[in-house]
Amino acid sequence: MQIFSVEGMTCGHCVRAVTQAVQDEDSTASVEVDLAAKEVRVASSLPSEKVIQLITEEGYIAKLA
């Protein structure tokens, strides 16, 4: 499980956008978003750099927590 700190997420749309971006690359990925903590937890075979890239492409600022 990789944990990312993500800035800019505020609503359900943000959760869906981030989840879909990761699952489009890895359909078996498990994505859990905690808006209050500004955290995204991802269980995937994707490298952390790729997950950060995907989240960034959705317009959010992401880094490893």
N, C-alpha and C positions, 0 to 999 in steps of 0.2 A: 504494500500500500504506500503510495507516494502522497505526501501532503504539500499542498501549494497555498501560499498566501496570495489572495486575489483582491485587488482594489477595483472598485467601480460597480460591483454587483449590488443591485438594490431591490430586485423584484423577481417574480416567478419567470418572467421572460428571460432575465439574465441566467437563471438556473437552467432553463431549457436550452438557451443558446450555447452555454458552456458544455452541458451534458451532450447535446447533439454533435457539437464540434469534435469532441473526443470519440464518441461512439461512431461517427462517420468514418474515422480512421481505424478504429478497433471495435467492431460490433460486439465483442464479448466484454468490453471494458465495463467495470462497475464505477459509477461516478456518484459521489455524495457531496452535496453543496450545503454549507452552513453559512447562510447570509449574515447572521449576527456575528459570527467569529471571522468572517471574511476568509473562509477556508474551503478548499476543494480537495477532497480525498479521491484518489484515482487508483484502482487496481487494474493494471493493464500491462501488456508486454511492450508498450511504447516507451521509449526512453524519456526521461523527464524533460529534456530539451525540446522534444517534439510536442509534448503536452503543453509546455509553456508557449511554444510557437502557436499552437492551435487556439489557446485561450487569448493570446495577444491579438491574433487575427480577428477575434470577435470584438475587440475593442477594450479589453481589460488589461490591467497591469498584473502580471503573474510572476512569482518567484517561488523557489523551494522554501517551505516553512522551516 
